[in-house]
């Protein structure tokens, strides 16, 4: 019996090693529930997914389908009830915060509302400097200033904004700053949670092209979360469709649109409304 257990553990270790070479992140059977009046509400119910190195996984579903909860579980902002998360070959499930801290630079989450990561009382310089200081990325003030100006330029902004506060910017500018703040840490995996849904159509297009450019330039893997399948289709290599806390279908963008199996996926496809410029996203 003990021999069989050892063999089983060896097989699991080997499978994890093989997966980590191909996938930057693997989540297995994640469950997250909340207590409500009538019992337990399952926001995430037995969800499994993987993100290949250097690729983009799109997660799509209507509001309330569990997408944002799943994102918070993946970065350990919340703990799952059960399941397993592997990131870059290391199991995250059960790690204490002090053990997670060194990994925080490698996996970054950008929220729909950029104010969630920007203190309205602080200047942009203060917010970015805090990142560099906490994670010990810069060597002195001049190096910090250079790193901040470089990433802002990459995001279509200038160093002149460093002395300003978040309230002085438009939604699109704030989202660029939020992206710059996340990419400043050179993460291996960037999770973008509905980062274009509050923006008008023309700004959406700009932000998506920026994200694609940074992904290629820095070799990041990306999880892009949206309720808009039209956007998901254009920027994703693989797609997961979520409904009521469950992943109902997974496949490549091409496979999903040519041969969707789940009725909900087919419903989303039929409801697609293209936005101007989406066909140029991959060309930029």
Beta strands, then each sheet from edge to edge (+ up, - down):
strand 1: 23-36
strand 2: 39-52
strand 3: 56-60
strand 4: 82-87
strand 5: 90-91
strand 6: 107-110
strand 7: 189-193
strand 8: 221-226
strand 9: 238-243
strand 10: 246-252
sheet 1: 2+ 1- 4+ 5-
sheet 2: 6+ 7+ 8+ 3+ 9+ 10-
end
